[in-house]
Structures are given as structure tokens and as C-alpha cells.
Amino acid sequence: MIQAAVYYLRMTLGMRELLRQPAAADPIAALRFQMEHREEHFLDLARQIVFSNPNHPYYEMFRIAGCTAQDLAAEVGRSGLEPALEKLVLAGVYLTHDEFKGKVPLIRGGREIPYAPHALLNPLVCGRMMNSSSGSRSSGTMTPANTKLQSYQEAYFRLAWREFGLDGRTSVQMLPILPSLYGIGYNIWHIRSGLQPAKWFAQRGSGRGAGRYRTLTDLIALSARLMGAPLPLPDYLPENDFSPVARWIAQRKREGIRCVMFSFVSSAVRVAAAARDEDLDIAGTTFLVGGEALTDAKRAGMEAAGCEAHSKYNISEVGGVGIACRHMRTGNSVHVHRDAVAVVSRRRRAPLSDVEVNSLLFTNLLPFAAWFLINAEMDDAGILEPVDCDCEYSRAGMNQKIRDIYSYGKLTGQGITLLGGDIAHILESALPKRFGGGPGDYQLVEYDGARQSQVELRISPRVGAARPAAVRDFLLNEIRDCYGGTIASRVWTHSGGFEAVVAEPFATQTGKVLPLHLLGSKPEAPRAT
């Protein structure tokens, strides 16, 4: 009870600070200023945070690499920021995702560097509000969100509003409640931009603490109203039912009002599917989506309902990495927020596999960012390219894009890494073609078992009857076809890797669950995420 009260107090005070922060007369000008001084800000942060603190993990990495603060400044001045960062990667100044999460020791030059993830928090800022990442392979990371960062990011919101011509639209959010700040944050950005957020839908959640967070979210929304900010209360959806969102959007269209919806990709796909199932007209809706890759199949699912989809790329510890413009209508591409982050890539093997990927490494540039990361991997891959198109982002100086973004490290296990692009094809195209359904109706969920990682294939009730053994065999055959050779052989032998076991599926409100667990572990209920 005391912990919940402290959390509520911190969040409420942080929200009050944000609401009282004067709105920038020209937030785009602040963005351009940061763009013009990005190299200067990076060097200032490196000097203040890293080179002045011998106990900082990056300090030791720079020392082993033989790079002083003066050397770094000279290299950035001579070559530019991104080329200098690429040279640092080769010299060993980077973090893998597992190193960043503290899952493996941080070793450079043959010696272990003492390290804890919280050492990478930016000591120059503090934030009352806390945001939790999704924790796809671990418990979510809690990140402080300070007022300066929240108000600065309004520039991205206003750019998007201008880029996609959203004046006159009504806004609907299908975003999570606390401990994620996405739902509250987007609503506050609307209010601070002089817009009225019309509706906030959210899923209730059933994991540990879900009821407490629902109560806290409602209390904070009511507190915002007392402060004069008309923050809507979340409207909680029935379990596994997105039709209320589709019906609400269809009703607005009948009234002559088009909608823009902010949500995660899968939620938008489910809303579009619900509209088709109930023959609801939501055509003309714009979806601004993030949280996962916007694949061609998911985009097609939204377009089949007459909607358009544009992707946002956000990483909790890095911040807003980028957003697609109106010209990016295929693939999963975004303009990089070069004011806030520098992105380079390196060819490397995906964890525990022989497959090479273009791994992306991120460096924070904002002086008020919650973390200060230099060349940190997040287990995402993509292709970096220059871009020059007639859009608001190019005019603001965001002339670099990342295309074909996917995660290569989501599902791993003894000798096998199931890469995001391959799994997306199987889940969104191959399985629906064979057994029915569409994108979003098949989901792989990884969680920690008693002794090792376990993976479940979850199938929506929308799919209809399907024998678990037939689905299992088809899935493993598709994996074998994707990975071939030695990797595929490990799927079928006892030398390690994913071993599918026929088990009694257990019924849940979200549909049938087909356990696919690693050899030697026993099925158990999944950990709530």
C-alpha cells in the first residue's frame, strides 16, 4: 500500500510539472536547434558523464580502446559523429543487448568491467514519472521520464499531425495503462497541443498487479482533471475483443468525423479485423502504430479495412528512434530522429545462430534523455540509408532512414535463434494460409520456465478448429524449411534447440495454447507480461 501511494504521488507530481511547463511557441525550432548541435551535445555528455567518472563502464571501455576525450572530439570533428561511432564499435566501445540488460559479463580486452545497468542512467537529469518497457525477453525496464524530455517530444507529435494532415480528425488511443506511460503521455501531448483526446481504450490485463495499476491509472486521470487537463479515463475492453474500438470509430464516421488512432501494431490489426468481421465501415482511418514491426501482412490487414498505417519506432531506453512519413507506404521504414539519436550498424551473427544480421546500435544525444547509451544494441536489425523526400521530416533535417526493421533476438534457445523476419512470415502468412485466420491470430510467447526458456504458440478462437498436433508439425516444418542444414537438424534431435512436445492444450480466455517447450522442461503457465 505504501509503495503504491509513493508511486501515485511521484506520478501525479511529475504530471503536474509537465502540465505547468509552458508549451514551446515553436517546438520544431527546438528540434532544429538540437539537430544543428547534435555533435556538440554528444561530446558534452561524454565529457560530463563518462570521462569525468572513472567508475563509469564506458570510461573503462574508452581506456581499453586507447581513446581520450580529446581523441574523441578530434575524431568527431574530423570524420563526423556516425563515422566516429563506427570506429568506436571496432575498438570495443559498444554494448550488446545482453550486456546492457546485465545478463552476461561485460568483458573487453580480456578483462571483466564491473557493471550494473543503472550505471547508464543519465545523472544530469531526474524524473518523477516512471515508464516500463514491454520486457519481451525479460522483466520490463523501468525508465525515469523527466519533464524536459516529455515536453521536447511534443515536437514529434506536432510534426506527425502536420505531416499526415490530421486537422479535423478525432483522436482515439488504443494504448496501455500504467506502468507504461504511452497512454497517459499521448493524451497529455494532445492536451498541451490544444487538442481534445476523444477516447482511450485499453486492455484490462490479468497479470500480477494489473488491478492495482488500473486503479492508479484511473486516479491519475482524475487528478489530471482536477488540474484542468481533460484526461479521459481508459475504457477497458472485454478480454480478446477489439470490436468496441471498431464500433466507436465506425460511429464517428457515420457522424461525418474521421479518426486517427494511436496504438501498437497488433492492436490496430485486431481493430481492422473486428471491423471486417462485423461489416463496419472504418475506411479513411489513419493508424499511427508502433511497438513492433509493421510488416507487409499487418499493413495489408489494415488496408483491407480501407485504412492507412504509418509506423513509429520507439525503444524505451533510447526514446523515439523515428517515424514513417506519408511516402513510406511499403516495408517497415522510418525517418531517424537524428536530433535525439545517432544510429550505426554492424554485421554480426545473431545470438546462438549462424545467421548474419545488420545489427543496429544506438547513441543518445539529448542532454535530458533518461539514459546515456553509446553504441548500444537492442537486438534490432535494419538497413540504414539516406533519404530525401518531400515531407515534414526531411524539411526538419531528418535525412536518414532505417528500412526493413525487425528484431532478431526475440526468441532464442539452446542453439536456435528464430529470427523476427522469418517468424513474422510463418505467423502472418504461412499459418493463416494453412489453417485460416489472419495476421495477429497466431502469436509466439516466450517466457522463463523452471529451468530454461519456453515458447508457446497461441491461436485465436477466430481461427476455428485445428488439431494441435497438426499445427505443431506444420510450424516446425516451416522452421526447418527456413533454417535448413545444421540448425534445422537441431530442431529434430536431442542435441539442443527447440523441441515441440504434444501436450494437452489448456483453455484460456484468449484461446487455445499449444505449448512448444525446450527439451527437458515441463509445460507451465506463462508468466504475465
C-alpha positions as CSV (number, residue, x, y, z in Angstrom):
1,M,0.0,0.0,0.0
2,I,2.8,2.4,0.9
3,Q,4.6,1.6,-2.3
4,A,1.5,2.3,-4.4
5,A,1.0,5.6,-2.6
6,V,4.5,6.7,-3.3
7,Y,4.2,5.7,-6.9
8,Y,0.9,7.6,-7.2
9,L,2.5,10.7,-5.6
10,R,5.5,10.6,-7.9
11,M,3.4,10.2,-11.0
12,T,1.0,12.9,-10.0
13,L,3.7,15.4,-9.2
14,G,5.5,14.6,-12.4
15,M,2.3,15.1,-14.4
16,R,1.6,18.4,-12.6
17,E,5.1,19.6,-13.6
18,L,4.5,18.7,-17.2
19,L,1.1,20.3,-17.4
20,R,2.6,23.5,-15.9
21,Q,5.5,23.5,-18.3
22,P,4.9,26.3,-20.8
23,A,4.3,25.0,-24.3
24,A,7.0,25.9,-26.7
25,A,5.9,28.6,-29.1
26,D,7.8,26.7,-31.9
27,P,8.7,23.2,-30.8
28,I,10.0,22.5,-34.3
29,A,12.6,25.2,-33.8
30,A,13.8,23.5,-30.7
31,L,14.2,20.3,-32.7
32,R,16.2,22.0,-35.4
33,F,18.4,23.6,-32.8
34,Q,19.2,20.2,-31.4
35,M,19.9,18.9,-34.9
36,E,22.4,21.7,-35.5
37,H,24.2,21.0,-32.2
38,R,24.0,17.2,-32.0
39,E,27.7,16.6,-32.2
40,E,28.5,19.3,-29.6
41,H,25.8,17.8,-27.3
42,F,27.2,14.3,-27.6
43,L,30.7,15.4,-26.8
44,D,29.5,17.4,-23.8
45,L,27.6,14.4,-22.5
46,A,30.6,12.1,-22.9
47,R,32.8,14.5,-21.1
48,Q,30.4,15.2,-18.2
49,I,29.1,11.6,-17.7
50,V,31.8,9.3,-18.9
51,F,35.3,10.8,-18.9
52,S,34.8,12.6,-15.6
53,N,33.8,9.3,-13.8
54,P,36.5,6.5,-13.7
55,N,33.8,4.2,-12.3
56,H,31.6,4.5,-15.4
57,P,31.6,1.3,-17.6
58,Y,32.1,3.4,-20.7
59,Y,35.2,5.1,-19.1
60,E,36.9,1.7,-18.9
61,M,35.9,0.8,-22.5
62,F,37.3,4.0,-23.8
63,R,40.5,3.4,-21.8
64,I,41.0,-0.1,-23.2
65,A,40.3,1.3,-26.7
66,G,43.0,4.0,-26.1
67,C,40.6,6.8,-26.7
68,T,40.6,10.0,-24.6
69,A,38.1,12.8,-24.5
70,Q,40.4,14.8,-26.7
71,D,40.8,11.9,-29.2
72,L,37.0,11.5,-29.4
73,A,36.4,15.2,-30.0
74,A,39.1,15.3,-32.7
75,E,37.7,12.2,-34.5
76,V,34.1,13.6,-34.4
77,G,35.4,16.9,-35.8
78,R,37.4,15.2,-38.5
79,S,35.0,12.4,-39.6
80,G,31.6,13.3,-38.2
81,L,29.6,11.7,-35.5
82,E,28.4,8.5,-37.1
83,P,31.8,7.6,-38.7
84,A,33.4,8.2,-35.3
85,L,30.8,5.9,-33.6
86,E,31.5,3.2,-36.2
87,K,35.2,3.3,-35.3
88,L,34.4,3.1,-31.6
89,V,32.4,-0.2,-32.3
90,L,35.5,-1.7,-33.9
91,A,37.6,-0.5,-30.9
92,G,35.2,-2.3,-28.5
93,V,33.1,0.7,-27.3
94,Y,29.6,-0.7,-27.5
95,L,27.1,-2.8,-25.6
96,T,25.3,-5.9,-26.8
97,H,21.7,-6.2,-25.6
98,D,22.5,-8.9,-23.1
99,E,25.4,-6.9,-21.7
100,F,23.1,-3.9,-21.4
101,K,20.5,-6.0,-19.5
102,G,23.2,-7.4,-17.3
103,K,22.6,-10.9,-18.4
104,V,26.2,-11.6,-19.4
105,P,29.5,-10.1,-18.1
106,L,30.9,-7.0,-19.8
107,I,34.3,-8.1,-21.0
108,R,36.7,-6.0,-23.1
109,G,40.4,-6.5,-23.7
110,G,40.3,-9.8,-21.8
111,R,39.1,-8.3,-18.6
112,E,35.7,-8.0,-16.9
113,I,34.4,-4.5,-16.4
114,P,32.3,-4.0,-13.2
115,Y,28.9,-3.1,-14.4
116,A,25.2,-2.7,-13.5
117,P,22.6,-1.4,-16.0
118,H,21.5,1.5,-13.8
119,A,25.0,2.9,-14.2
120,L,23.9,4.1,-17.7
121,L,21.2,6.3,-16.4
122,N,21.8,10.0,-17.2
123,P,22.9,11.5,-13.9
124,L,22.3,15.1,-15.2
125,V,18.5,14.6,-15.1
126,C,15.9,13.1,-12.9
127,G,12.3,12.3,-13.5
128,R,9.3,11.7,-11.2
129,M,7.3,9.6,-13.7
130,M,8.4,6.1,-14.5
131,N,7.9,4.2,-17.7
132,S,8.1,0.5,-18.1
133,S,9.3,-1.3,-21.3
134,S,7.4,-4.4,-22.5
135,G,10.1,-6.8,-21.4
136,S,9.9,-9.1,-24.4
137,R,12.7,-11.3,-23.1
138,S,12.9,-10.2,-19.6
139,S,11.1,-8.2,-17.0
140,G,10.4,-4.7,-18.3
141,T,13.0,-2.0,-17.8
142,M,11.8,1.0,-15.6
143,T,12.9,4.3,-17.1
144,P,12.5,7.7,-15.5
145,A,10.7,10.2,-17.7
146,N,11.6,13.8,-17.0
147,T,9.5,16.9,-17.8
148,K,12.0,18.4,-20.3
149,L,12.1,15.2,-22.3
150,Q,8.3,14.8,-22.3
151,S,7.8,18.4,-23.4
152,Y,10.5,18.2,-26.1
153,Q,8.9,15.2,-27.6
154,E,5.8,17.2,-28.3
155,A,7.7,18.4,-31.4
156,Y,7.4,14.8,-32.9
157,F,3.7,14.8,-32.1
158,R,3.1,18.1,-33.9
159,L,5.3,17.1,-36.8
160,A,3.2,14.0,-37.3
161,W,-0.1,16.0,-37.0
162,R,1.2,18.3,-39.8
163,E,2.7,15.5,-41.9
164,F,-0.4,13.4,-42.1
165,G,-2.9,16.3,-42.3
166,L,-4.8,15.4,-39.2
167,D,-6.6,18.7,-38.6
168,G,-10.3,18.0,-38.1
169,R,-9.7,14.4,-37.1
170,T,-10.8,13.0,-33.7
171,S,-8.2,11.0,-31.9
172,V,-8.6,7.6,-30.3
173,Q,-5.9,5.8,-28.3
174,M,-5.6,2.0,-28.0
175,L,-2.6,2.2,-25.7
176,P,-1.6,0.5,-22.4
177,I,-2.2,1.9,-18.9
178,L,0.4,2.2,-16.2
179,P,3.2,1.2,-15.6
180,S,3.6,2.1,-19.3
181,L,3.4,5.9,-19.9
182,Y,2.3,5.6,-23.5
183,G,-1.4,6.0,-22.8
184,I,-1.1,8.9,-20.4
185,G,1.7,10.5,-22.4
186,Y,-0.2,10.6,-25.7
187,N,-3.3,12.1,-24.1
188,I,-1.2,14.8,-22.4
189,W,0.5,15.7,-25.7
190,H,-2.9,16.2,-27.2
191,I,-4.0,18.5,-24.4
192,R,-0.8,20.5,-24.4
193,S,-1.1,20.9,-28.2
194,G,-4.6,22.3,-27.8
195,L,-6.4,19.2,-29.0
196,Q,-9.1,17.2,-27.2
197,P,-8.3,13.5,-26.8
198,A,-11.7,11.9,-27.5
199,K,-11.3,8.3,-26.4
200,W,-8.8,6.0,-24.7
201,F,-9.3,2.3,-25.0
202,A,-7.1,-0.2,-23.0
203,Q,-6.9,-3.8,-22.2
204,R,-7.6,-4.7,-18.6
205,G,-4.6,-7.1,-18.1
206,S,-4.7,-10.1,-15.9
207,G,-1.2,-10.3,-14.6
208,R,0.1,-9.6,-11.1
209,G,-0.6,-6.1,-10.1
210,A,-3.0,-5.4,-13.0
211,G,-5.8,-4.4,-10.7
212,R,-3.6,-2.0,-8.8
213,Y,-2.4,-0.4,-12.0
214,R,-5.9,0.1,-13.3
215,T,-6.8,1.8,-10.0
216,L,-3.7,4.0,-10.2
217,T,-4.3,4.9,-13.8
218,D,-7.9,6.0,-13.0
219,L,-6.8,8.0,-10.0
220,I,-4.1,9.8,-12.0
221,A,-6.6,10.6,-14.8
222,L,-9.0,12.1,-12.3
223,S,-6.1,14.0,-10.7
224,A,-5.3,15.5,-14.1
225,R,-8.9,16.6,-14.5
226,L,-8.6,18.4,-11.1
227,M,-5.6,20.2,-12.5
228,G,-7.6,21.4,-15.5
229,A,-6.4,18.8,-18.0
230,P,-9.4,16.8,-19.5
231,L,-7.5,13.4,-19.5
232,P,-10.0,10.7,-20.4
233,L,-10.5,7.7,-18.3
234,P,-9.5,4.5,-20.1
235,D,-12.4,2.4,-21.4
236,Y,-11.3,-1.2,-20.7
237,L,-12.0,-3.8,-23.4
238,P,-13.6,-7.2,-22.9
239,E,-11.0,-10.0,-23.0
240,N,-9.7,-10.6,-26.5
241,D,-12.4,-8.4,-28.0
242,F,-11.4,-5.3,-30.1
243,S,-14.9,-4.8,-31.6
244,P,-15.8,-1.9,-29.3
245,V,-13.0,0.2,-30.8
246,A,-14.1,-0.6,-34.3
247,R,-17.7,0.2,-33.5
248,W,-16.7,3.5,-31.9
249,I,-14.7,4.5,-35.0
250,A,-17.5,3.5,-37.3
251,Q,-20.0,5.6,-35.3
252,R,-17.7,8.6,-35.7
253,K,-17.6,8.1,-39.4
254,R,-21.4,7.9,-39.6
255,E,-21.3,11.3,-37.9
256,G,-19.0,12.6,-40.6
257,I,-15.9,12.5,-38.4
258,R,-12.7,10.7,-39.5
259,C,-10.4,9.3,-36.8
260,V,-6.7,8.9,-36.2
261,M,-5.8,6.0,-33.9
262,F,-2.5,5.7,-31.9
263,S,-1.8,2.1,-31.0
264,F,0.5,-0.8,-31.1
265,V,0.7,-2.6,-34.5
266,S,-1.1,-5.8,-33.4
267,S,-3.9,-3.8,-31.7
268,A,-4.6,-1.9,-34.9
269,V,-4.7,-5.1,-36.9
270,R,-7.2,-6.6,-34.5
271,V,-9.4,-3.5,-34.7
272,A,-9.3,-3.7,-38.5
273,A,-10.2,-7.4,-38.4
274,A,-13.1,-6.7,-36.0
275,A,-14.4,-4.1,-38.4
276,R,-14.3,-6.6,-41.3
277,D,-15.9,-9.3,-39.2
278,E,-18.8,-7.1,-38.2
279,D,-19.1,-5.3,-41.6
280,L,-18.3,-1.9,-40.0
281,D,-17.1,1.0,-42.2
282,I,-13.9,2.5,-40.7
283,A,-12.4,3.4,-44.1
284,G,-10.3,6.5,-44.1
285,T,-9.0,5.9,-40.6
286,T,-5.3,6.7,-40.1
287,F,-3.3,4.3,-37.8
288,L,-0.1,5.6,-36.3
289,V,1.4,2.5,-34.9
290,G,4.5,1.2,-33.1
291,G,5.7,-1.3,-30.5
292,E,6.6,-3.9,-33.1
293,A,7.5,-4.2,-36.8
294,L,4.8,-3.0,-39.3
295,T,5.1,-6.0,-41.7
296,D,3.5,-6.1,-45.1
297,A,1.0,-8.6,-43.9
298,K,-0.1,-6.4,-41.0
299,R,-0.2,-3.3,-43.2
300,A,-2.4,-5.3,-45.7
301,G,-4.7,-6.3,-42.8
302,M,-5.4,-2.6,-42.0
303,E,-5.6,-1.6,-45.7
304,A,-8.2,-4.3,-46.3
305,A,-10.5,-2.3,-44.0
306,G,-9.8,0.9,-46.0
307,C,-7.3,2.4,-43.5
308,E,-3.8,3.6,-43.9
309,A,-1.0,2.7,-41.5
310,H,2.3,4.6,-40.7
311,S,4.9,3.2,-38.3
312,K,6.7,4.7,-35.3
313,Y,9.9,3.2,-34.0
314,N,10.4,3.6,-30.2
315,I,12.7,1.9,-27.7
316,S,12.0,2.6,-24.1
317,E,15.7,3.1,-23.1
318,V,16.5,5.0,-26.3
319,G,13.3,7.0,-26.8
320,G,11.7,7.8,-30.1
321,V,14.0,6.5,-32.8
322,G,12.0,7.5,-35.8
323,I,8.7,7.7,-37.7
324,A,7.5,7.0,-41.2
325,C,6.3,9.8,-43.5
326,R,3.3,9.7,-45.8
327,H,5.5,8.5,-48.7
328,M,6.7,5.3,-46.8
329,R,3.8,3.0,-47.7
330,T,5.6,-0.3,-48.0
331,G,8.0,-2.2,-45.8
332,N,8.9,-1.1,-42.3
333,S,10.7,2.2,-42.8
334,V,11.2,5.4,-40.7
335,H,12.9,8.7,-40.8
336,V,15.5,8.7,-38.0
337,H,15.1,11.3,-35.3
338,R,18.7,12.4,-35.8
339,D,18.3,15.2,-33.3
340,A,17.8,12.7,-30.5
341,V,19.7,9.6,-31.6
342,A,22.6,8.5,-33.7
343,V,22.3,5.1,-35.3
344,V,25.0,2.9,-36.9
345,S,25.0,-0.7,-37.8
346,R,27.4,-3.6,-37.9
347,R,27.3,-7.1,-39.5
348,R,27.2,-9.8,-36.8
349,R,25.9,-13.2,-36.1
350,A,22.6,-13.3,-34.4
351,P,22.8,-14.9,-30.9
352,L,23.3,-18.6,-30.9
353,S,23.0,-18.9,-34.7
354,D,25.0,-18.9,-37.9
355,V,22.8,-16.2,-39.5
356,E,24.3,-12.7,-40.1
357,V,22.2,-9.6,-39.5
358,N,22.6,-5.9,-39.8
359,S,22.5,-5.1,-36.1
360,L,21.6,-1.5,-35.2
361,L,23.5,0.4,-32.4
362,F,22.0,3.5,-30.8
363,T,23.6,6.5,-29.1
364,N,21.6,9.1,-27.1
365,L,22.1,12.7,-28.0
366,L,19.6,14.7,-26.0
367,P,21.1,16.3,-22.8
368,F,17.8,15.5,-21.0
369,A,17.4,11.9,-22.1
370,A,16.9,9.4,-19.3
371,W,19.8,7.1,-20.4
372,F,23.2,7.9,-21.9
373,L,24.0,5.0,-24.2
374,I,26.8,4.8,-26.7
375,N,26.5,2.2,-29.4
376,A,24.0,0.1,-27.5
377,E,22.4,-2.9,-29.4
378,M,18.7,-3.6,-28.8
379,D,18.6,-6.8,-30.8
380,D,17.0,-5.0,-33.7
381,A,18.2,-5.1,-37.3
382,G,17.6,-2.9,-40.4
383,I,19.2,-1.1,-43.3
384,L,20.4,2.5,-42.9
385,E,20.1,4.7,-45.9
386,P,20.0,8.4,-46.8
387,V,16.5,9.7,-47.7
388,D,15.3,13.0,-49.3
389,C,11.6,13.3,-49.8
390,D,9.0,16.0,-49.8
391,C,7.9,15.6,-46.2
392,E,7.9,17.4,-42.9
393,Y,10.7,15.2,-41.5
394,S,13.1,15.8,-44.4
395,R,12.5,19.5,-44.1
396,A,13.3,19.3,-40.4
397,G,16.7,17.7,-41.3
398,M,15.8,14.0,-40.7
399,N,17.6,12.8,-43.9
400,Q,18.4,9.3,-42.8
401,K,16.1,6.3,-42.7
402,I,16.0,2.8,-41.4
403,R,14.2,0.3,-43.6
404,D,13.2,-3.4,-43.1
405,I,13.3,-3.1,-39.3
406,Y,12.9,-6.3,-37.4
407,S,14.0,-8.0,-34.1
408,Y,16.5,-10.8,-34.4
409,G,16.7,-11.7,-30.8
410,K,13.1,-12.2,-29.6
411,L,13.0,-16.0,-29.5
412,T,16.2,-17.8,-28.6
413,G,17.0,-21.2,-27.1
414,Q,19.9,-23.7,-27.0
415,G,21.5,-23.4,-30.4
416,I,18.4,-21.9,-32.2
417,T,17.5,-18.3,-32.8
418,L,14.2,-17.8,-34.5
419,L,14.7,-14.5,-36.4
420,G,11.9,-12.0,-36.5
421,G,11.5,-11.7,-40.2
422,D,11.2,-15.5,-40.7
423,I,8.8,-15.9,-37.8
424,A,6.7,-13.0,-38.9
425,H,6.2,-14.7,-42.3
426,I,5.3,-18.0,-40.7
427,L,2.8,-16.5,-38.2
428,E,1.2,-13.9,-40.5
429,S,1.2,-15.7,-43.9
430,A,2.0,-19.5,-43.7
431,L,-0.1,-20.5,-40.7
432,P,-3.2,-18.4,-41.8
433,K,-3.0,-19.8,-45.3
434,R,-2.9,-23.4,-44.0
435,F,-5.3,-23.2,-41.0
436,G,-7.3,-19.9,-41.5
437,G,-7.3,-16.6,-39.7
438,G,-5.0,-13.7,-40.4
439,P,-2.2,-11.5,-39.1
440,G,-2.5,-11.3,-35.3
441,D,-4.3,-14.6,-34.9
442,Y,-1.1,-16.6,-34.2
443,Q,1.4,-15.4,-31.5
444,L,4.5,-16.9,-30.2
445,V,5.1,-16.1,-26.5
446,E,8.4,-16.7,-24.8
447,Y,8.7,-17.0,-21.0
448,D,11.1,-18.4,-18.4
449,G,10.3,-22.0,-17.4
450,A,11.5,-23.8,-14.3
451,R,14.9,-24.5,-15.9
452,Q,15.0,-22.9,-19.3
453,S,13.1,-20.7,-21.8
454,Q,9.8,-21.9,-23.1
455,V,7.8,-20.8,-26.1
456,E,4.1,-21.1,-26.7
457,L,2.1,-20.8,-29.9
458,R,-1.2,-19.1,-29.1
459,I,-4.1,-19.4,-31.5
460,S,-7.1,-17.0,-31.6
461,P,-10.5,-18.6,-31.3
462,R,-11.3,-16.8,-34.5
463,V,-9.3,-19.4,-36.4
464,G,-11.7,-22.2,-35.5
465,A,-11.0,-25.9,-35.0
466,A,-7.4,-27.1,-35.6
467,R,-5.7,-30.1,-34.3
468,P,-2.8,-29.0,-32.0
469,A,-0.5,-31.7,-33.3
470,A,-1.2,-30.7,-36.9
471,V,-0.4,-27.0,-36.1
472,R,2.8,-28.1,-34.2
473,D,4.0,-30.2,-37.0
474,F,3.3,-27.6,-39.6
475,L,5.1,-24.9,-37.6
476,L,8.2,-27.0,-37.1
477,N,8.3,-27.9,-40.8
478,E,8.2,-24.2,-41.7
479,I,11.0,-23.5,-39.2
480,R,13.0,-26.4,-40.7
481,D,12.4,-25.0,-44.2
482,C,13.6,-21.5,-43.1
483,Y,16.7,-22.6,-41.3
484,G,17.8,-25.7,-43.1
485,G,21.1,-27.6,-42.6
486,T,22.7,-27.8,-39.2
487,I,20.2,-25.5,-37.5
488,A,17.2,-27.5,-38.7
489,S,18.8,-30.7,-37.6
490,R,19.0,-29.5,-34.0
491,V,15.2,-28.9,-34.0
492,W,14.7,-32.6,-34.5
493,T,17.5,-34.1,-32.4
494,H,18.2,-34.2,-28.7
495,S,21.4,-32.2,-29.0
496,G,19.6,-28.9,-28.1
497,G,17.3,-26.4,-29.6
498,F,13.5,-26.2,-29.7
499,E,11.7,-29.5,-29.2
500,A,8.0,-29.5,-29.7
501,V,6.1,-31.8,-27.3
502,V,2.4,-32.8,-27.8
503,A,0.7,-31.7,-24.6
504,E,-2.9,-31.2,-23.5
505,P,-3.7,-27.6,-24.6
506,F,-5.3,-25.7,-21.8
507,A,-8.2,-23.4,-22.3
508,T,-7.8,-19.7,-21.6
509,Q,-9.9,-16.7,-22.4
510,T,-7.5,-15.8,-25.1
511,G,-7.9,-19.0,-27.0
512,K,-6.1,-22.3,-27.3
513,V,-2.5,-22.5,-26.2
514,L,-0.1,-25.0,-27.8
515,P,3.0,-25.5,-25.6
516,L,6.2,-25.6,-27.5
517,H,8.9,-26.0,-24.9
518,L,12.5,-26.8,-24.8
519,L,13.6,-30.4,-24.4
520,G,13.9,-31.2,-20.7
521,S,11.5,-28.6,-19.4
522,K,7.9,-29.1,-18.5
523,P,4.9,-27.0,-19.6
524,E,3.7,-24.5,-17.1
525,A,1.5,-21.4,-17.0
526,P,3.1,-18.4,-18.8
527,R,4.4,-15.5,-16.8
528,A,2.2,-12.4,-17.1
529,T,3.7,-9.7,-19.2
